[in-house]
Amino acid sequence: MLDRLANLFRGKPVLVRGTGKLAEGHSKKVEIGDILAGGKLILLCRVDGDLHALDTRCPHDGGRIIDGPLVEGKLAICPLHNYTFDPKNGQVVRGSCPKATVYKVREKDGDAEVWA
Ligand code: FES
């Protein structure tokens, strides 16, 4: 828990351009850094007007949370066993497993800063 909190405030944010175009209830995958060199693949999700960043690694059994329209306009899904996650906090909504990793994100003027 403390590691996750520390990660939220560690390091510099990465700028992701054009996030203002992401429609309500949709999500988009974004690479943060080089995936082959320790980078991350995150999912930016627009819920209730706000942008949220969720790690695409599913905490259940090695699947990947996918992009596209969110379930009921607000939940990210891993298609391997159809577990759904709340992008606001990573909490599993349908299924039984630990929370998905979320990252701090701040949106300004149509772009976003992500601490991943
Ligand atoms: S691995 Fe993602 S739901 Fe099972």
Backbone and ligand atoms as CSV (ligand in chain L), in Angstrom:
chain,resi,resn,atom,element,x,y,z
A,1,MET,N,N,0.828,-1.200,0.000
A,1,MET,CA,C,0.000,0.000,0.000
A,1,MET,C,C,0.867,1.257,0.000
A,2,LEU,N,N,1.883,1.287,0.888
A,2,LEU,CA,C,2.740,2.471,0.930
A,2,LEU,C,C,3.523,2.636,-0.363
A,3,ASP,N,N,3.949,1.500,-0.961
A,3,ASP,CA,C,4.654,1.578,-2.244
A,3,ASP,C,C,3.775,2.220,-3.309
A,4,ARG,N,N,2.502,1.824,-3.314
A,4,ARG,CA,C,1.590,2.374,-4.330
A,4,ARG,C,C,1.389,3.864,-4.109
A,5,LEU,N,N,1.264,4.272,-2.843
A,5,LEU,CA,C,1.105,5.695,-2.556
A,5,LEU,C,C,2.357,6.464,-2.963
A,6,ALA,N,N,3.521,5.899,-2.638
A,6,ALA,CA,C,4.780,6.565,-2.980
A,6,ALA,C,C,4.907,6.719,-4.487
A,7,ASN,N,N,4.480,5.695,-5.231
A,7,ASN,CA,C,4.574,5.754,-6.687
A,7,ASN,C,C,3.719,6.861,-7.276
A,8,LEU,N,N,2.620,7.183,-6.588
A,8,LEU,CA,C,1.749,8.236,-7.103
A,8,LEU,C,C,2.463,9.582,-7.164
A,9,PHE,N,N,3.443,9.776,-6.288
A,9,PHE,CA,C,4.070,11.090,-6.200
A,9,PHE,C,C,5.538,11.067,-6.600
A,10,ARG,N,N,6.033,9.924,-7.076
A,10,ARG,CA,C,7.436,9.786,-7.428
A,10,ARG,C,C,7.671,10.212,-8.875
A,11,GLY,N,N,8.789,10.873,-9.089
A,11,GLY,CA,C,9.230,11.148,-10.446
A,11,GLY,C,C,8.447,12.235,-11.154
A,12,LYS,N,N,8.852,12.437,-12.386
A,12,LYS,CA,C,8.218,13.466,-13.202
A,12,LYS,C,C,7.062,12.875,-13.986
A,13,PRO,N,N,6.064,13.687,-14.272
A,13,PRO,CA,C,4.959,13.181,-15.084
A,13,PRO,C,C,5.360,13.080,-16.553
A,14,VAL,N,N,4.666,12.233,-17.275
A,14,VAL,CA,C,4.841,12.106,-18.720
A,14,VAL,C,C,3.672,12.814,-19.390
A,15,LEU,N,N,3.978,13.634,-20.376
A,15,LEU,CA,C,2.936,14.377,-21.080
A,15,LEU,C,C,2.306,13.499,-22.156
A,16,VAL,N,N,0.995,13.407,-22.146
A,16,VAL,CA,C,0.248,12.690,-23.180
A,16,VAL,C,C,-0.631,13.720,-23.880
A,17,ARG,N,N,-0.368,13.922,-25.146
A,17,ARG,CA,C,-1.087,14.966,-25.887
A,17,ARG,C,C,-2.432,14.471,-26.429
A,18,GLY,N,N,-3.358,15.394,-26.534
A,18,GLY,CA,C,-4.624,15.120,-27.211
A,18,GLY,C,C,-5.649,14.354,-26.399
A,19,THR,N,N,-5.476,14.277,-25.094
A,19,THR,CA,C,-6.434,13.504,-24.296
A,19,THR,C,C,-7.813,14.162,-24.256
A,20,GLY,N,N,-7.857,15.439,-24.538
A,20,GLY,CA,C,-9.139,16.141,-24.537
A,20,GLY,C,C,-10.105,15.591,-25.566
A,21,LYS,N,N,-9.581,14.851,-26.557
A,21,LYS,CA,C,-10.437,14.276,-27.597
A,21,LYS,C,C,-11.073,12.963,-27.167
A,22,LEU,N,N,-10.643,12.418,-26.032
A,22,LEU,CA,C,-11.199,11.140,-25.573
A,22,LEU,C,C,-12.623,11.369,-25.065
A,23,ALA,N,N,-13.570,10.693,-25.699
A,23,ALA,CA,C,-14.992,10.905,-25.412
A,23,ALA,C,C,-15.404,10.274,-24.083
A,24,GLU,N,N,-16.451,10.816,-23.520
A,24,GLU,CA,C,-17.033,10.267,-22.296
A,24,GLU,C,C,-17.364,8.783,-22.483
A,25,GLY,N,N,-16.984,7.969,-21.492
A,25,GLY,CA,C,-17.307,6.543,-21.536
A,25,GLY,C,C,-16.410,5.713,-22.427
A,26,HIS,N,N,-15.289,6.296,-22.875
A,26,HIS,CA,C,-14.360,5.571,-23.734
A,26,HIS,C,C,-12.970,5.520,-23.095
A,27,SER,N,N,-12.145,4.642,-23.646
A,27,SER,CA,C,-10.784,4.507,-23.136
A,27,SER,C,C,-9.823,4.322,-24.292
A,28,LYS,N,N,-8.552,4.602,-23.998
A,28,LYS,CA,C,-7.515,4.548,-25.026
A,28,LYS,C,C,-6.210,4.085,-24.398
A,29,LYS,N,N,-5.522,3.154,-25.070
A,29,LYS,CA,C,-4.226,2.690,-24.570
A,29,LYS,C,C,-3.135,3.685,-24.947
A,30,VAL,N,N,-2.203,3.863,-24.013
A,30,VAL,CA,C,-1.077,4.756,-24.243
A,30,VAL,C,C,0.180,4.102,-23.683
A,31,GLU,N,N,1.269,4.147,-24.447
A,31,GLU,CA,C,2.551,3.657,-23.949
A,31,GLU,C,C,3.248,4.772,-23.201
A,32,ILE,N,N,3.709,4.444,-22.006
A,32,ILE,CA,C,4.508,5.388,-21.227
A,32,ILE,C,C,5.922,4.832,-21.204
A,33,GLY,N,N,6.811,5.445,-21.964
A,33,GLY,CA,C,8.171,4.931,-22.072
A,33,GLY,C,C,8.215,3.735,-23.011
A,34,ASP,N,N,9.387,3.107,-23.053
A,34,ASP,CA,C,9.600,1.946,-23.914
A,34,ASP,C,C,9.156,0.685,-23.171
A,35,ILE,N,N,8.159,0.003,-23.703
A,35,ILE,CA,C,7.605,-1.182,-23.048
A,35,ILE,C,C,8.685,-2.241,-22.828
A,36,LEU,N,N,9.625,-2.341,-23.767
A,36,LEU,CA,C,10.681,-3.359,-23.660
A,36,LEU,C,C,11.769,-2.968,-22.655
A,37,ALA,N,N,11.710,-1.735,-22.171
A,37,ALA,CA,C,12.737,-1.269,-21.233
A,37,ALA,C,C,12.088,-0.742,-19.948
A,38,GLY,N,N,11.058,-1.418,-19.494
A,38,GLY,CA,C,10.453,-1.048,-18.216
A,38,GLY,C,C,9.330,-0.032,-18.316
A,39,GLY,N,N,8.942,0.328,-19.536
A,39,GLY,CA,C,7.823,1.246,-19.705
A,39,GLY,C,C,6.512,0.576,-19.352
A,40,LYS,N,N,5.447,1.332,-19.444
A,40,LYS,CA,C,4.132,0.810,-19.055
A,40,LYS,C,C,3.112,1.076,-20.150
A,41,LEU,N,N,2.156,0.175,-20.205
A,41,LEU,CA,C,1.016,0.347,-21.096
A,41,LEU,C,C,-0.179,0.667,-20.210
A,42,ILE,N,N,-0.666,1.883,-20.354
A,42,ILE,CA,C,-1.766,2.298,-19.484
A,42,ILE,C,C,-3.019,2.564,-20.304
A,43,LEU,N,N,-4.115,2.598,-19.589
A,43,LEU,CA,C,-5.412,2.850,-20.211
A,43,LEU,C,C,-5.937,4.172,-19.664
A,44,LEU,N,N,-6.129,5.137,-20.553
A,44,LEU,CA,C,-6.749,6.394,-20.150
A,44,LEU,C,C,-8.247,6.251,-20.336
A,45,CYS,N,N,-9.002,6.583,-19.326
A,45,CYS,CA,C,-10.459,6.386,-19.341
A,45,CYS,C,C,-11.156,7.689,-18.979
A,46,ARG,N,N,-12.197,8.008,-19.744
A,46,ARG,CA,C,-12.991,9.212,-19.445
A,46,ARG,C,C,-14.282,8.775,-18.759
A,47,VAL,N,N,-14.411,9.146,-17.475
A,47,VAL,CA,C,-15.604,8.793,-16.697
A,47,VAL,C,C,-16.094,10.037,-15.965
A,48,ASP,N,N,-17.364,10.342,-16.149
A,48,ASP,CA,C,-17.968,11.525,-15.513
A,48,ASP,C,C,-17.158,12.781,-15.803
A,49,GLY,N,N,-16.613,12.850,-17.017
A,49,GLY,CA,C,-15.881,14.029,-17.451
A,49,GLY,C,C,-14.418,14.050,-17.050
A,50,ASP,N,N,-14.030,13.204,-16.117
A,50,ASP,CA,C,-12.647,13.204,-15.643
A,50,ASP,C,C,-11.823,12.109,-16.308
A,51,LEU,N,N,-10.529,12.347,-16.411
A,51,LEU,CA,C,-9.610,11.379,-16.999
A,51,LEU,C,C,-8.958,10.553,-15.899
A,52,HIS,N,N,-8.881,9.241,-16.105
A,52,HIS,CA,C,-8.264,8.337,-15.138
A,52,HIS,C,C,-7.261,7.458,-15.877
A,53,ALA,N,N,-6.206,7.041,-15.163
A,53,ALA,CA,C,-5.158,6.208,-15.765
A,53,ALA,C,C,-5.070,4.886,-15.005
A,54,LEU,N,N,-5.216,3.810,-15.742
A,54,LEU,CA,C,-5.252,2.466,-15.173
A,54,LEU,C,C,-4.197,1.622,-15.881
A,55,ASP,N,N,-3.435,0.845,-15.122
A,55,ASP,CA,C,-2.476,-0.058,-15.758
A,55,ASP,C,C,-3.257,-1.145,-16.504
A,56,THR,N,N,-2.802,-1.514,-17.693
A,56,THR,CA,C,-3.536,-2.523,-18.464
A,56,THR,C,C,-3.295,-3.939,-17.952
A,57,ARG,N,N,-2.317,-4.147,-17.067
A,57,ARG,CA,C,-2.077,-5.496,-16.525
A,57,ARG,C,C,-3.216,-5.869,-15.590
A,58,CYS,N,N,-3.910,-6.919,-15.919
A,58,CYS,CA,C,-5.024,-7.366,-15.083
A,58,CYS,C,C,-4.462,-8.058,-13.833
A,59,PRO,N,N,-4.943,-7.675,-12.646
A,59,PRO,CA,C,-4.428,-8.279,-11.410
A,59,PRO,C,C,-4.981,-9.672,-11.144
A,60,HIS,N,N,-5.844,-10.184,-12.018
A,60,HIS,CA,C,-6.433,-11.492,-11.770
A,60,HIS,C,C,-5.505,-12.627,-12.182
A,61,ASP,N,N,-5.278,-12.753,-13.497
A,61,ASP,CA,C,-4.568,-13.951,-13.941
A,61,ASP,C,C,-3.771,-13.707,-15.216
A,62,GLY,N,N,-3.126,-12.567,-15.311
A,62,GLY,CA,C,-2.220,-12.318,-16.418
A,62,GLY,C,C,-2.831,-11.779,-17.696
A,63,GLY,N,N,-4.102,-11.434,-17.671
A,63,GLY,CA,C,-4.737,-10.859,-18.853
A,63,GLY,C,C,-4.398,-9.388,-18.992
A,64,ARG,N,N,-4.983,-8.782,-20.000
A,64,ARG,CA,C,-4.786,-7.358,-20.241
A,64,ARG,C,C,-6.140,-6.658,-20.329
A,65,ILE,N,N,-6.257,-5.570,-19.617
A,65,ILE,CA,C,-7.459,-4.750,-19.687
A,65,ILE,C,C,-7.437,-4.039,-21.040
A,66,ILE,N,N,-8.565,-4.053,-21.725
A,66,ILE,CA,C,-8.591,-3.571,-23.112
A,66,ILE,C,C,-9.164,-2.159,-23.218
A,67,ASP,N,N,-8.871,-1.543,-24.353
A,67,ASP,CA,C,-9.379,-0.198,-24.617
A,67,ASP,C,C,-10.681,-0.262,-25.396
A,68,GLY,N,N,-11.238,0.913,-25.680
A,68,GLY,CA,C,-12.507,0.992,-26.401
A,68,GLY,C,C,-13.598,1.516,-25.496
A,69,PRO,N,N,-14.859,1.305,-25.892
A,69,PRO,CA,C,-15.965,1.784,-25.049
A,69,PRO,C,C,-15.936,1.085,-23.686
A,70,LEU,N,N,-16.169,1.846,-22.634
A,70,LEU,CA,C,-16.202,1.277,-21.283
A,70,LEU,C,C,-17.541,0.585,-21.053
A,71,VAL,N,N,-17.542,-0.473,-20.249
A,71,VAL,CA,C,-18.778,-1.183,-19.923
A,71,VAL,C,C,-19.686,-0.223,-19.141
A,72,GLU,N,N,-20.911,-0.088,-19.593
A,72,GLU,CA,C,-21.880,0.837,-18.982
A,72,GLU,C,C,-21.321,2.256,-18.920
A,73,GLY,N,N,-20.355,2.542,-19.792
A,73,GLY,CA,C,-19.780,3.880,-19.863
A,73,GLY,C,C,-18.844,4.235,-18.732
A,74,LYS,N,N,-18.536,3.253,-17.854
A,74,LYS,CA,C,-17.698,3.615,-16.715
A,74,LYS,C,C,-16.762,2.526,-16.188
A,75,LEU,N,N,-16.795,1.326,-16.744
A,75,LEU,CA,C,-15.961,0.246,-16.216
A,75,LEU,C,C,-15.043,-0.312,-17.295
A,76,ALA,N,N,-13.769,-0.504,-16.950
A,76,ALA,CA,C,-12.807,-1.134,-17.863
A,76,ALA,C,C,-12.920,-2.646,-17.707
A,77,ILE,N,N,-12.650,-3.368,-18.796
A,77,ILE,CA,C,-12.848,-4.825,-18.754
A,77,ILE,C,C,-11.619,-5.577,-19.220
A,78,CYS,N,N,-11.368,-6.698,-18.571
A,78,CYS,CA,C,-10.365,-7.656,-19.039
A,78,CYS,C,C,-11.141,-8.798,-19.683
A,79,PRO,N,N,-10.940,-9.047,-20.957
A,79,PRO,CA,C,-11.762,-10.032,-21.660
A,79,PRO,C,C,-11.428,-11.481,-21.332
A,80,LEU,N,N,-10.323,-11.719,-20.616
A,80,LEU,CA,C,-9.953,-13.111,-20.358
A,80,LEU,C,C,-11.009,-13.824,-19.504
A,81,HIS,N,N,-11.491,-13.144,-18.453
A,81,HIS,CA,C,-12.562,-13.724,-17.630
A,81,HIS,C,C,-13.681,-12.713,-17.386
A,82,ASN,N,N,-13.649,-11.620,-18.158
A,82,ASN,CA,C,-14.672,-10.572,-18.094
A,82,ASN,C,C,-14.789,-9.882,-16.739
A,83,TYR,N,N,-13.700,-9.778,-16.019
A,83,TYR,CA,C,-13.724,-8.972,-14.799
A,83,TYR,C,C,-13.747,-7.503,-15.215
A,84,THR,N,N,-14.440,-6.684,-14.422
A,84,THR,CA,C,-14.481,-5.251,-14.711
A,84,THR,C,C,-13.875,-4.473,-13.552
A,85,PHE,N,N,-13.301,-3.310,-13.896
A,85,PHE,CA,C,-12.565,-2.489,-12.938
A,85,PHE,C,C,-13.023,-1.037,-13.039
A,86,ASP,N,N,-13.070,-0.396,-11.870
A,86,ASP,CA,C,-13.409,1.020,-11.820
A,86,ASP,C,C,-12.133,1.821,-12.089
A,87,PRO,N,N,-12.081,2.565,-13.199
A,87,PRO,CA,C,-10.856,3.311,-13.522
A,87,PRO,C,C,-10.524,4.388,-12.503
A,88,LYS,N,N,-11.498,4.778,-11.694
A,88,LYS,CA,C,-11.240,5.842,-10.712
A,88,LYS,C,C,-10.299,5.377,-9.608
A,89,ASN,N,N,-10.426,4.096,-9.226
A,89,ASN,CA,C,-9.627,3.621,-8.088
A,89,ASN,C,C,-9.028,2.226,-8.310
A,90,GLY,N,N,-9.294,1.609,-9.448
A,90,GLY,CA,C,-8.753,0.287,-9.751
A,90,GLY,C,C,-9.521,-0.863,-9.118
A,91,GLN,N,N,-10.536,-0.558,-8.341
A,91,GLN,CA,C,-11.295,-1.587,-7.630
A,91,GLN,C,C,-11.993,-2.528,-8.614
A,92,VAL,N,N,-11.920,-3.842,-8.327
A,92,VAL,CA,C,-12.658,-4.795,-9.158
A,92,VAL,C,C,-14.137,-4.668,-8.820
A,93,VAL,N,N,-14.970,-4.594,-9.851
A,93,VAL,CA,C,-16.416,-4.427,-9.657
A,93,VAL,C,C,-17.130,-5.752,-9.887
A,94,ARG,N,N,-16.758,-6.451,-10.962
A,94,ARG,CA,C,-17.288,-7.796,-11.208
A,94,ARG,C,C,-16.107,-8.737,-11.282
A,95,GLY,N,N,-16.015,-9.622,-10.297
A,95,GLY,CA,C,-14.902,-10.538,-10.213
A,95,GLY,C,C,-14.363,-10.536,-8.798
A,96,SER,N,N,-13.275,-11.259,-8.601
A,96,SER,CA,C,-12.689,-11.340,-7.278
A,96,SER,C,C,-11.169,-11.406,-7.415
A,97,CYS,N,N,-10.522,-10.282,-7.192
A,97,CYS,CA,C,-9.062,-10.209,-7.286
A,97,CYS,C,C,-8.621,-8.888,-6.672
A,98,PRO,N,N,-7.319,-8.689,-6.503
A,98,PRO,CA,C,-6.841,-7.394,-5.995
A,98,PRO,C,C,-7.182,-6.263,-6.966
A,99,LYS,N,N,-6.999,-5.035,-6.505
A,99,LYS,CA,C,-7.249,-3.860,-7.336
A,99,LYS,C,C,-6.244,-3.775,-8.483
A,100,ALA,N,N,-6.673,-3.187,-9.580
A,100,ALA,CA,C,-5.744,-2.850,-10.657
A,100,ALA,C,C,-4.972,-1.599,-10.231
A,101,THR,N,N,-3.793,-1.433,-10.799
A,101,THR,CA,C,-2.967,-0.272,-10.467
A,101,THR,C,C,-3.492,0.969,-11.177
A,102,VAL,N,N,-3.633,2.038,-10.431
A,102,VAL,CA,C,-4.022,3.315,-11.022
A,102,VAL,C,C,-2.874,4.308,-10.856
A,103,TYR,N,N,-2.848,5.298,-11.717
A,103,TYR,CA,C,-1.801,6.311,-11.686
A,103,TYR,C,C,-2.429,7.684,-11.589
A,104,LYS,N,N,-1.667,8.562,-10.975
A,104,LYS,CA,C,-2.118,9.945,-10.874
A,104,LYS,C,C,-2.108,10.562,-12.275
A,105,VAL,N,N,-3.144,11.310,-12.589
A,105,VAL,CA,C,-3.219,11.977,-13.885
A,105,VAL,C,C,-3.825,13.360,-13.682
A,106,ARG,N,N,-3.284,14.311,-14.423
A,106,ARG,CA,C,-3.822,15.676,-14.354
A,106,ARG,C,C,-3.985,16.176,-15.792
A,107,GLU,N,N,-5.183,16.590,-16.112
A,107,GLU,CA,C,-5.481,17.043,-17.470
A,107,GLU,C,C,-5.580,18.559,-17.492
A,108,LYS,N,N,-4.977,19.138,-18.540
A,108,LYS,CA,C,-5.016,20.591,-18.660
A,108,LYS,C,C,-4.909,20.962,-20.130
A,109,ASP,N,N,-5.810,21.796,-20.574
A,109,ASP,CA,C,-5.785,22.322,-21.949
A,109,ASP,C,C,-5.731,21.220,-23.001
A,110,GLY,N,N,-6.468,20.140,-22.790
A,110,GLY,CA,C,-6.564,19.085,-23.796
A,110,GLY,C,C,-5.437,18.080,-23.800
A,111,ASP,N,N,-4.471,18.234,-22.907
A,111,ASP,CA,C,-3.386,17.263,-22.762
A,111,ASP,C,C,-3.395,16.747,-21.324
A,112,ALA,N,N,-2.593,15.721,-21.065
A,112,ALA,CA,C,-2.578,15.174,-19.704
A,112,ALA,C,C,-1.159,14.889,-19.254
A,113,GLU,N,N,-0.933,15.029,-17.975
A,113,GLU,CA,C,0.299,14.595,-17.338
A,113,GLU,C,C,-0.033,13.337,-16.563
A,114,VAL,N,N,0.792,12.289,-16.754
A,114,VAL,CA,C,0.551,11.010,-16.091
A,114,VAL,C,C,1.796,10.638,-15.296
A,115,TRP,N,N,1.598,10.307,-14.028
A,115,TRP,CA,C,2.679,9.837,-13.162
A,115,TRP,C,C,2.649,8.308,-13.158
A,116,ALA,N,N,3.347,7.694,-14.093
A,116,ALA,CA,C,3.313,6.219,-14.184
A,116,ALA,C,C,4.706,5.659,-14.056
L,1,FES,S1,S,-7.003,-12.411,-16.247
L,1,FES,FE1,FE,-8.168,-10.616,-16.346
L,1,FES,S2,S,-10.119,-11.234,-15.715
L,1,FES,FE2,FE,-8.935,-13.008,-15.497
